[in-house]
């Protein structure tokens, strides 16, 4: 809370970090259809909104400034550390980049990208052979790529919560659920009884721990 630096107005970092994560996700997701581009587009919007507040303009800090100053009088609202709101609210001390929440955030983000990459390889191989993707991570859940996007977003929300991204998150989850239902309708038309058996045997987003 004693950070005296100004961590905002760094629009180059907004553009750089947004580009890195969007390109990274694009290299794993490889959108092809209009539906793919929609699902990727909303994820990209979440990333841009996140880094805009992380390095550009702290809209959330601005709206909460009165409450933050009353409760934490020594806080530097313009310092980068103040944006780690969970650390401030829970009273965690030390460098916020090395506490348990930030470490868990990094693990979730990394795991999400690994899941995204793994799912894409299985799906690509199945599509190339005109088959239903049922192996690898698709043997555990029916929509691993959408689950990966959700996991990554949860990771970022643990690291840097903002009003906009917190409002966007449930909307994006609902959006991915709708896309998943549409994909299943298409798969039922294409694969019929085979996909019905796959639905019965495989959870949608959360793997069966049994």
PyMOL commands that set and color helices and strands:
alter all, ss='L'
color gray80, all
select helices_A, chain A and resi 11-29+34-56+59-71+80-83+85-90+96-98+100-128+136-139+144-159+163-191+193-201
alter helices_A, ss='H'
color red, helices_A
deselect
rebuild
show_as cartoon
